[in-house]
Amino acid sequence: MIKLFKVKEKQREQAENANGKPPVKKQSPGELRLHKDISELNLPKTCSISFPNGKDDLMNFEVAIRPDEGYYMGGTFTFSFSISPIYPHEAPKVKCKTKVYHPNIDLEGNVCLNILREDWKPVLNINTIIYGLYHLFTEPNHEDPLNHDAAAVLRDNPKMFESNVRRAMHGGYVGQTFFTRCM
């Protein structure tokens, strides 16, 4: 019985190859869901999506966020998204490519956003993540930090935090750390 299925599959492949067309790559369930998520994106005007590897690689893309309010207004912050073949059962891997002085993003680009960790559920989608990232810039959270120094300054001295953010975004040092311009 099993051999019969293998013979049928081999015949189908030979028929496809005989057409002169390359065999069609079957999409994983994760790719199908991601395609749906991307086609239904409803991004705020301050966000954009790009595919640096071309439209054939939907599983890896970048999102640029340009906050229009708050401490980070005027900056542009780029995030890379890497999607697993078992998406949406596993949250996307998201990294900030722009070095930023932020309590919820460390200097290596790791992002502290609950829906990317313990609160991820398959009903969530890419749109939800992008809005979550945007919210990090409009309302940074000092209570769940990855960058503890930035969180302490935000909590204890918001004016100093704002000054540090501006210095970092204009390209300069905050403490011993240099930040490239992102405005």
Salt bridges, closest charged atoms under 4 A:
GLU16 OE2 - ARG12 NH1 3.22
GLU31 OE2 - LYS25 NZ 3.28
ASP37 OD1 - ARG33 NE 2.89
GLU40 OE1 - LYS36 NZ 3.22
GLU62 OE2 - LYS97 NZ 2.38
ASP68 OD2 - LYS45 NZ 3.25
GLU90 OE2 - LYS93 NZ 3.73
GLU118 OE1 - ARG117 NE 3.50
ASP144 OD2 - ARG117 NH2 3.12
ASP156 OD1 - ARG155 NE 3.14
